[in-house]
Amino acid sequence: MGIENLISEALQLPNDLIAYHVARRLAELYPQEAIVEGHDWYFDLEAYGRADKCFVVEERRVFNHVRNIWEGVGKKQKLITENSWLKVLWNNQLFEIVLITWTEGNCRRRHHWIIAESREFAEAFFDAVCSFSCEVRGEIVVYRDGYFEKSQELFQSIKDATFDKLVLAESLRTALETDFVQFFKSRETYEKYGIAWKRGAIFIGPPGNGKTHAVKALINKLDKPCIYVRNFTASYGTEQENMAEVFGRARMTAPCIVVLEDLDAMINEANRAFFLNELDGFQMNKGLMVLATTNHPEKLDAAILDRPSRFDRKYNFNLPGESERLAYLNYWNDELQPEMRITESTANLVVSRTGGFSFAYLKELVVSSMVKWISNHQTTSMDEVVLEQVESLRGQLGGTGIVQQSSNSRFRLLKRAANLMF
């Protein structure tokens, strides 16, 4: 048997025999060559080739199986090589790579075999591809359902988040803008005095008061690689294994930021001890900034929330006071078209009637008022509309959160319709 049928025959075997069969057949076909096998997620040969780090062509005697993934309207489709025999040119040397994908448990894993003149060369190429894949360049690394993926779209959305667009109490704003920058600047000082150069911080407060925006603004300001964890669950493996994978990737990427949004929903009795060990165990975690948020601190174990060296910085995002509510309304007012703006006296009246409103509810107040003003064909003054909407929203406080979730999409539509500048 030559190379033509090796892949198809291997895939007919039981999973436990595929890798052994392929390795043995390649050794028979290439007795003078070195063969390096692996199935590491970091071996992203396609990305390495797209970056012109190597030149890749298909072996035409073998059927090469490539899968298209639709990424959304207007986006370029992603090509995933499932099974293929490739010829690769790198560092002026031509060699071959075999890629075979099969299911292990509930997970699709792609194995590779590098066939080169020497083991040193094959391992050097393997290291180069994996090192390149680990780098973060104009993207956010997202961990979800047991997989890492790089998101340029999320990175671009974060680039629009700044502290200039965030209304906070002055003491909180100052702390956020200085503490984290100072941490990343102070590596030499930490090491000089034998202090572990790592930081854990947690943003605490009811929903809709700027925690997520503050996280995005920090990532933008700090300009460090970021791993954004959506969950530790997956259809394969355990949550503990996925935690180990996330922190292992973070240590390789350090200095970097690890974001754990809604931490109370990620940690449970079964995985808590393992999480604490990853956070503050034998591993050094040098250069790691672990940044978490929670709407429900009462659900977090004291070992997470209160013990020093785990989350040793706590920032409280409370409901806005009168001065913050006025600043927020004025910020929005300045961005609206003149005919949509409210008067200063109305703004002060709104502030006096919105005690207990989060920033999300204040945003919904503006958005719902704009919707009603437009639907009324601009025949009612915005001052009158806003005051009516205040009373309507007061009745929704303590509801399901639908108000908060719906305002963003509606505001985007209004932006286009009214040509706003926000």
C-alpha positions as CSV (number, residue, x, y, z in Angstrom):
1,M,0.0,0.0,0.0
2,G,1.3,3.5,-0.9
3,I,0.2,6.8,0.4
4,E,-3.0,7.0,-1.7
5,N,-5.2,4.9,0.7
6,L,-3.4,5.4,4.0
7,I,-5.8,8.0,5.4
8,S,-9.0,6.2,4.4
9,E,-7.8,2.8,5.6
10,A,-6.7,4.3,8.9
11,L,-10.1,5.9,9.5
12,Q,-11.8,2.5,9.2
13,L,-9.9,1.3,12.3
14,P,-11.0,1.6,16.0
15,N,-9.9,4.9,17.5
16,D,-7.2,3.3,19.7
17,L,-5.5,1.8,16.6
18,I,-5.5,4.8,14.2
19,A,-2.4,6.7,15.5
20,Y,-0.4,3.5,15.9
21,H,-1.3,2.3,12.4
22,V,-0.4,5.6,10.7
23,A,2.9,5.9,12.6
24,R,3.9,2.3,11.7
25,R,2.9,2.7,8.0
26,L,4.8,6.0,7.7
27,A,7.9,4.4,9.3
28,E,7.7,1.7,6.6
29,L,7.2,4.2,3.8
30,Y,9.9,6.6,5.0
31,P,12.6,4.4,6.7
32,Q,15.2,7.1,6.3
33,E,13.1,10.0,7.6
34,A,12.3,11.3,11.0
35,I,8.6,11.3,12.0
36,V,7.2,13.6,14.7
37,E,3.7,13.0,15.8
38,G,1.3,15.2,17.8
39,H,-2.3,16.3,18.2
40,D,-1.7,19.7,19.9
41,W,-4.4,22.4,19.5
42,Y,-1.6,25.0,19.0
43,F,-0.4,23.4,15.8
44,D,-2.4,25.7,13.5
45,L,-0.7,25.0,10.2
46,E,-3.3,26.9,8.2
47,A,-2.7,30.2,10.2
48,Y,1.0,29.8,9.9
49,G,0.7,29.4,6.1
50,R,-1.7,32.3,5.8
51,A,0.9,34.5,7.5
52,D,3.5,33.4,4.8
53,K,5.6,31.7,7.4
54,C,5.7,28.6,5.2
55,F,4.5,27.5,1.8
56,V,1.9,24.6,1.7
57,V,0.6,22.5,-1.2
58,E,-1.5,19.4,-1.3
59,E,-0.2,16.0,-2.4
60,R,-2.4,15.4,-5.4
61,R,-2.3,11.6,-5.2
62,V,-4.3,11.8,-2.0
63,F,-7.9,13.0,-1.6
64,N,-7.6,16.1,0.6
65,H,-10.7,16.7,2.8
66,V,-11.4,20.3,3.7
67,R,-14.4,21.6,5.5
68,N,-16.0,25.0,5.1
69,I,-17.4,26.9,8.1
70,W,-19.8,29.7,7.6
71,E,-18.9,32.6,9.9
72,G,-21.9,34.9,9.3
73,V,-23.3,37.3,6.7
74,G,-20.6,39.2,4.9
75,K,-17.7,37.3,6.5
76,K,-15.2,35.2,4.8
77,Q,-15.8,31.4,5.2
78,K,-13.3,29.6,7.4
79,L,-11.5,26.5,5.9
80,I,-10.6,23.6,8.2
81,T,-8.4,20.9,6.9
82,E,-9.8,17.6,8.3
83,N,-7.7,15.0,6.5
84,S,-4.8,15.8,4.1
85,W,-1.3,14.9,2.9
86,L,0.7,18.1,2.4
87,K,4.1,19.2,1.1
88,V,5.6,22.1,3.0
89,L,8.5,24.4,2.3
90,W,10.0,26.0,5.3
91,N,13.5,27.4,5.9
92,N,14.5,26.3,2.3
93,Q,13.7,22.6,3.1
94,L,10.8,20.6,1.6
95,F,9.1,18.0,3.8
96,E,5.7,16.4,4.3
97,I,2.8,16.5,6.8
98,V,-0.1,14.1,7.2
99,L,-3.2,15.4,8.9
100,I,-6.0,13.1,10.1
101,T,-9.0,14.0,12.2
102,W,-11.2,11.6,14.2
103,T,-13.5,11.7,17.2
104,E,-12.1,11.0,20.7
105,G,-14.9,10.8,23.2
106,N,-17.1,13.8,22.2
107,C,-14.3,15.8,20.8
108,R,-12.9,16.1,17.2
109,R,-9.1,16.1,17.4
110,R,-6.7,16.5,14.5
111,H,-3.5,14.5,14.7
112,H,-0.4,15.4,12.6
113,W,2.7,13.6,11.5
114,I,5.7,15.7,10.3
115,I,8.0,13.7,8.0
116,A,11.4,15.4,7.6
117,E,15.1,14.6,7.1
118,S,15.9,15.0,10.8
119,R,14.0,15.0,14.1
120,E,15.7,18.3,15.1
121,F,14.2,20.0,12.0
122,A,10.7,18.5,12.5
123,E,10.7,19.5,16.1
124,A,11.9,23.0,15.2
125,F,9.0,23.4,12.8
126,F,6.5,22.0,15.3
127,D,7.8,24.5,17.9
128,A,7.7,27.4,15.4
129,V,4.1,26.7,14.4
130,C,2.9,26.3,18.0
131,S,4.7,29.4,19.2
132,F,3.2,31.4,16.4
133,S,-0.3,30.1,17.2
134,C,0.1,31.0,20.9
135,E,0.9,34.7,20.1
136,V,-2.0,37.1,20.4
137,R,-2.0,39.7,17.6
138,G,-4.9,42.1,17.3
139,E,-7.4,39.6,18.7
140,I,-8.9,38.3,21.9
141,V,-8.5,34.6,22.8
142,V,-11.9,33.3,23.8
143,Y,-12.3,30.0,25.7
144,R,-15.7,28.4,25.3
145,D,-17.1,24.9,25.5
146,G,-13.6,23.4,25.8
147,Y,-12.1,25.2,22.8
148,F,-9.9,28.3,22.3
149,E,-10.6,30.6,19.4
150,K,-9.2,33.9,18.4
151,S,-11.7,36.7,17.9
152,Q,-10.7,39.8,15.9
153,E,-14.3,41.0,16.1
154,L,-14.3,41.0,19.9
155,F,-11.0,42.8,19.9
156,Q,-12.3,45.5,17.6
157,S,-15.4,46.0,19.8
158,I,-13.2,46.4,22.8
159,K,-11.1,49.1,21.0
160,D,-14.2,51.3,21.2
161,A,-14.4,51.0,25.0
162,T,-12.7,53.7,26.9
163,F,-13.0,55.3,30.3
164,D,-14.1,58.5,28.6
165,K,-17.4,56.8,27.8
166,L,-17.8,55.4,31.3
167,V,-19.4,57.4,34.1
168,L,-18.2,56.3,37.6
169,A,-17.5,57.7,41.0
170,E,-14.2,59.6,40.7
171,S,-12.4,57.5,43.4
172,L,-13.3,54.3,41.5
173,R,-12.3,55.7,38.1
174,T,-9.0,56.8,39.5
175,A,-8.3,53.4,41.1
176,L,-9.1,51.5,37.9
177,E,-7.1,53.8,35.7
178,T,-4.0,53.6,37.9
179,D,-3.8,50.3,39.8
180,F,-3.6,48.0,36.8
181,V,-1.3,50.1,34.8
182,Q,1.0,50.3,37.8
183,F,1.0,46.6,38.3
184,F,2.2,45.8,34.8
185,K,4.9,48.5,35.1
186,S,6.2,47.1,38.4
187,R,7.6,43.7,37.5
188,E,11.2,44.6,38.5
189,T,10.1,46.1,41.8
190,Y,8.0,42.9,42.6
191,E,11.0,40.7,41.8
192,K,13.5,42.8,43.6
193,Y,11.6,42.4,46.9
194,G,10.6,38.8,46.4
195,I,6.9,39.5,45.9
196,A,4.9,37.3,43.5
197,W,4.2,39.3,40.4
198,K,0.5,38.4,39.9
199,R,-2.8,40.1,40.7
200,G,-6.4,39.0,41.2
201,A,-9.1,41.6,41.1
202,I,-12.9,41.3,41.2
203,F,-15.6,43.8,40.2
204,I,-18.6,43.5,42.4
205,G,-22.0,45.1,42.1
206,P,-25.6,44.8,40.7
207,P,-26.0,44.3,37.0
208,G,-26.0,47.3,34.7
209,N,-23.5,49.5,36.5
210,G,-20.5,49.4,34.2
211,K,-18.5,46.3,35.2
212,T,-18.4,44.8,31.7
213,H,-17.6,48.2,30.1
214,A,-14.8,48.7,32.7
215,V,-13.3,45.3,31.9
216,K,-13.3,46.2,28.2
217,A,-11.8,49.7,28.8
218,L,-9.1,48.1,31.0
219,I,-8.2,45.6,28.3
220,N,-8.0,48.4,25.8
221,K,-5.9,50.6,28.0
222,L,-3.5,47.9,29.2
223,D,-2.8,46.6,25.7
224,K,-1.9,43.1,27.0
225,P,-2.9,39.7,25.6
226,C,-6.3,38.7,26.9
227,I,-8.0,35.3,27.5
228,Y,-11.7,35.8,27.9
229,V,-13.4,32.7,29.5
230,R,-17.0,32.2,28.7
231,N,-17.3,29.0,30.6
232,F,-15.4,26.0,31.9
233,T,-18.0,23.4,30.7
234,A,-17.7,21.2,27.7
235,S,-19.2,18.1,26.2
236,Y,-15.9,16.3,26.8
237,G,-13.4,16.5,29.7
238,T,-14.1,17.9,33.2
239,E,-14.4,21.4,34.3
240,Q,-11.1,20.9,36.3
241,E,-9.3,19.8,33.1
242,N,-10.7,22.9,31.3
243,M,-9.5,25.1,34.1
244,A,-6.1,23.6,33.9
245,E,-6.1,24.2,30.1
246,V,-7.1,27.9,30.5
247,F,-4.5,28.7,33.2
248,G,-1.8,26.7,31.3
249,R,-2.4,28.8,28.2
250,A,-2.4,32.0,30.3
251,R,1.0,31.1,31.8
252,M,2.4,30.5,28.3
253,T,1.0,33.9,27.2
254,A,2.0,35.9,30.2
255,P,2.1,38.8,30.9
256,C,-1.6,38.7,30.1
257,I,-5.1,39.2,31.4
258,V,-7.6,36.4,32.2
259,V,-11.2,37.6,32.3
260,L,-13.8,35.5,34.2
261,E,-17.1,37.2,33.8
262,D,-19.9,36.2,36.2
263,L,-17.5,34.2,38.3
264,D,-20.3,33.0,40.6
265,A,-21.8,31.1,37.7
266,M,-18.6,29.3,36.9
267,I,-17.5,28.1,40.3
268,N,-19.3,25.4,42.2
269,E,-18.6,23.0,45.0
270,A,-17.2,20.3,42.7
271,N,-14.6,22.5,41.0
272,R,-13.9,25.2,43.7
273,A,-10.8,23.5,45.2
274,F,-9.2,22.9,41.8
275,F,-9.9,26.5,40.8
276,L,-8.3,27.8,44.0
277,N,-5.2,25.7,43.3
278,E,-4.9,27.1,39.8
279,L,-5.3,30.6,41.1
280,D,-3.0,30.3,44.1
281,G,-1.3,26.9,44.3
282,F,2.1,25.7,43.4
283,Q,2.2,27.4,40.0
284,M,3.9,30.8,40.0
285,N,1.3,32.5,37.7
286,K,4.0,35.2,37.1
287,G,2.6,38.1,35.1
288,L,-1.1,36.9,35.3
289,M,-3.8,39.4,36.0
290,V,-7.0,37.5,36.8
291,L,-9.9,39.9,36.4
292,A,-13.4,38.6,37.5
293,T,-16.8,40.1,37.8
294,T,-19.9,39.0,39.9
295,N,-23.4,40.3,40.4
296,H,-23.8,38.0,43.4
297,P,-20.8,38.0,45.7
298,E,-22.9,36.2,48.4
299,K,-22.8,33.1,46.2
300,L,-19.0,33.0,46.2
301,D,-17.1,31.1,48.9
302,A,-15.1,33.1,51.4
303,A,-12.0,31.2,50.3
304,I,-12.4,32.9,46.9
305,L,-13.7,36.3,47.9
306,D,-11.9,37.1,51.1
307,R,-8.6,35.3,51.2
308,P,-5.6,37.6,50.3
309,S,-3.5,36.7,47.3
310,R,-6.4,35.3,45.3
311,F,-8.7,38.3,44.6
312,D,-6.8,40.9,46.7
313,R,-8.4,43.9,44.9
314,K,-12.1,44.4,45.1
315,Y,-13.9,47.2,43.2
316,N,-17.5,48.0,44.0
317,F,-19.7,49.1,41.2
318,N,-22.7,50.4,43.1
319,L,-25.9,52.0,41.9
320,P,-25.1,55.6,40.7
321,G,-25.7,58.5,43.0
322,E,-27.2,61.7,42.0
323,S,-24.0,63.2,40.6
324,E,-23.2,60.1,38.5
325,R,-26.8,60.0,37.2
326,L,-26.6,63.7,36.2
327,A,-23.3,63.2,34.5
328,Y,-24.6,60.2,32.6
329,L,-27.7,62.0,31.4
330,N,-25.6,65.0,30.4
331,Y,-23.3,62.7,28.5
332,W,-26.1,61.3,26.5
333,N,-27.8,64.6,26.1
334,D,-24.7,66.1,24.5
335,E,-24.6,63.3,21.9
336,L,-28.2,63.7,20.8
337,Q,-29.5,65.8,17.9
338,P,-30.5,69.3,19.3
339,E,-34.2,68.6,18.9
340,M,-33.9,65.4,21.0
341,R,-32.2,67.0,23.9
342,I,-33.8,67.7,27.3
343,T,-33.4,71.0,29.2
344,E,-31.2,71.3,32.3
345,S,-34.2,71.7,34.6
346,T,-35.7,68.5,33.2
347,A,-32.4,66.7,33.6
348,N,-32.3,67.7,37.3
349,L,-35.9,66.6,37.8
350,V,-35.1,63.2,36.2
351,V,-32.1,62.8,38.5
352,S,-34.3,63.4,41.6
353,R,-36.8,60.7,40.4
354,T,-34.4,58.0,39.4
355,G,-33.0,56.9,42.7
356,G,-32.3,53.1,42.5
357,F,-31.8,53.2,38.7
358,S,-28.7,51.4,37.4
359,F,-26.8,52.9,34.4
360,A,-28.6,50.3,32.3
361,Y,-32.0,51.6,33.3
362,L,-30.8,55.2,32.7
363,K,-29.8,54.1,29.2
364,E,-33.2,52.4,28.7
365,L,-34.8,55.7,29.8
366,V,-33.0,57.6,27.0
367,V,-33.6,54.9,24.4
368,S,-37.3,54.3,25.2
369,S,-37.8,58.1,25.2
370,M,-36.3,58.4,21.8
371,V,-38.5,55.6,20.5
372,K,-41.6,57.2,21.8
373,W,-40.6,60.7,20.6
374,I,-40.1,59.4,17.1
375,S,-43.3,57.3,17.1
376,N,-45.2,60.4,18.2
377,H,-43.8,62.1,15.1
378,Q,-41.9,64.6,17.2
379,T,-45.2,66.4,18.2
380,T,-44.4,66.0,22.0
381,S,-41.5,67.7,23.6
382,M,-38.7,65.4,24.7
383,D,-38.9,66.8,28.2
384,E,-42.5,65.6,28.5
385,V,-41.7,62.2,27.0
386,V,-38.7,61.6,29.3
387,L,-40.7,62.4,32.5
388,E,-43.4,60.0,31.4
389,Q,-40.9,57.2,30.7
390,V,-39.3,57.7,34.2
391,E,-42.6,56.7,35.8
392,S,-43.1,53.8,33.4
393,L,-39.6,52.4,34.1
394,R,-39.9,52.8,37.9
395,G,-42.6,50.1,37.7
396,Q,-40.1,47.7,36.0
397,L,-37.4,47.9,38.6
398,G,-36.8,44.5,40.1
399,G,-38.1,42.8,36.9
400,T,-36.6,40.2,34.7
401,G,-33.8,42.3,33.1
402,I,-35.5,42.4,29.7
403,V,-35.3,46.1,29.7
404,Q,-31.5,46.0,30.1
405,Q,-31.1,43.4,27.4
406,S,-33.2,45.1,24.8
407,S,-31.9,48.6,24.9
408,N,-28.6,48.0,23.1
409,S,-30.1,46.6,19.9
410,R,-32.8,49.2,19.8
411,F,-30.3,52.0,20.3
412,R,-28.2,50.8,17.4
413,L,-31.3,51.0,15.1
414,L,-32.1,54.5,16.4
415,K,-28.5,55.5,15.7
416,R,-28.9,54.7,12.1
417,A,-32.3,56.2,11.9
418,A,-31.6,59.5,13.6
419,N,-27.9,59.7,12.6
420,L,-26.7,60.1,16.2
421,M,-23.0,60.5,17.1
422,F,-22.7,58.2,20.1
